[in-house]
Amino acid sequence: MWLLLSAVLAWAGGWRTLARHYPARAPGADRTIRGASASVGSPPLPVNYNNCLTVRVTEAGVEISVWPMFRFQHPPVFIPWSELEACEPGRRWLLYVVQILPRQGPPVMFRGRAARAVLAGWEAWGPRTAAA
């Protein structure tokens, strides 16, 4: 039952689409956040990954992986900064969030420490938009 639920969540939120387009290949992390939270997918029903992600921010992009006990059908993904259409900070209720919009795949909204690290990595890389 656990494996079935994990597979359904990977499909419903779009994790499998992200993994297909952005397989993990991060060489090393400038910053690693364990126990991170994010949502994957578009409203009204994104899949929330609360306190079960490891987020690695590098000079080249951001790697996201699910903790091993939840990893079935959730291979790690690495999204290069150059593949982002936008990286937008904001607030949802009382939480600080940053939403990234990959060119291929669903949006990913990071919360808390992971949001700050992703935004710092994006800004260090130098924000570029599709219009630039």
C-alpha positions in Angstrom: 0.0 0.0 0.0 2.8 2.4 0.9 4.5 1.9 -2.5 1.3 2.4 -4.3 0.6 5.7 -2.5 4.2 6.9 -3.2 3.8 6.1 -6.9 0.4 7.9 -7.1 1.8 11.0 -5.5 4.9 11.0 -7.8 2.5 10.9 -10.8 -0.1 13.3 -9.5 2.2 16.1 -8.5 4.5 15.8 -11.5 7.7 14.5 -9.8 8.1 11.9 -12.5 7.9 14.5 -15.2 10.6 16.6 -13.4 12.8 13.5 -13.1 12.4 12.6 -16.7 13.5 16.0 -17.9 16.0 16.8 -15.1 17.8 13.7 -13.8 20.1 14.3 -10.8 23.7 15.1 -11.7 24.7 17.8 -9.3 28.5 17.8 -8.8 28.5 19.2 -5.3 26.5 21.4 -3.0 27.2 24.9 -1.9 24.4 24.6 0.6 22.4 21.5 1.7 19.1 21.7 3.6 17.8 18.5 5.1 14.3 18.2 6.3 13.1 20.7 3.7 9.6 21.3 2.6 8.2 22.0 -0.9 5.1 21.4 -3.0 5.3 20.1 -6.5 2.5 20.7 -9.0 0.0 23.3 -9.8 -3.0 24.4 -7.8 -5.6 23.4 -6.8 -3.9 20.1 -5.8 -0.1 20.2 -5.6 1.6 17.4 -3.7 3.2 18.6 -0.5 6.5 17.1 0.7 6.7 18.3 4.3 10.0 18.0 6.1 11.1 15.0 4.0 13.3 16.6 1.3 17.0 17.2 0.9 17.6 20.4 -1.2 21.1 21.0 -2.5 21.9 24.4 -4.0 24.9 24.6 -6.4 26.4 27.2 -8.7 24.7 25.3 -11.6 21.2 24.7 -10.1 19.1 23.0 -7.5 18.9 19.3 -6.6 15.9 17.9 -4.8 15.6 14.5 -3.4 13.1 12.7 -1.2 14.3 10.9 1.9 15.0 7.2 1.2 11.9 5.8 3.0 9.6 7.9 0.6 11.8 7.6 -2.5 9.9 4.9 -4.4 9.0 6.5 -7.8 10.8 9.7 -6.7 14.3 9.7 -8.2 16.4 12.8 -7.3 16.1 15.7 -9.7 18.6 18.4 -10.7 17.1 21.6 -12.3 19.8 23.9 -13.8 19.3 27.6 -13.2 19.3 28.0 -17.0 16.2 25.8 -17.2 14.1 28.1 -15.0 11.7 30.6 -16.5 11.3 32.3 -13.1 12.2 32.1 -9.5 9.6 34.1 -7.5 9.7 34.9 -3.8 6.5 35.5 -1.9 4.3 34.6 1.1 1.7 31.9 1.6 -0.2 32.6 4.7 2.6 33.3 7.2 5.3 31.2 5.4 8.1 32.6 3.2 8.1 30.8 -0.1 10.0 30.7 -3.4 8.4 29.2 -6.5 10.5 28.0 -9.4 9.1 27.5 -12.8 11.1 25.0 -14.8 10.7 25.2 -18.6 9.6 21.5 -18.6 7.5 20.1 -15.8 5.4 21.4 -12.9 6.2 24.4 -10.6 8.0 23.7 -7.4 7.3 25.9 -4.3 9.9 25.8 -1.5 9.2 26.9 2.0 11.4 28.3 4.8 15.1 27.7 4.8 15.0 25.9 1.5 13.2 28.9 -0.1 15.9 31.3 1.1 18.7 29.0 -0.2 17.1 28.6 -3.6 16.6 32.3 -4.0 20.2 33.0 -2.9 21.5 30.5 -5.5 19.3 32.0 -8.2 20.5 35.5 -7.4 24.1 34.4 -7.3 23.7 32.8 -10.7 22.2 36.0 -12.0 18.5 36.1 -12.7 17.6 35.6 -16.3 14.1 35.3 -17.7 12.8 33.9 -20.9 12.3 37.4 -22.2 15.9 38.4 -21.7 
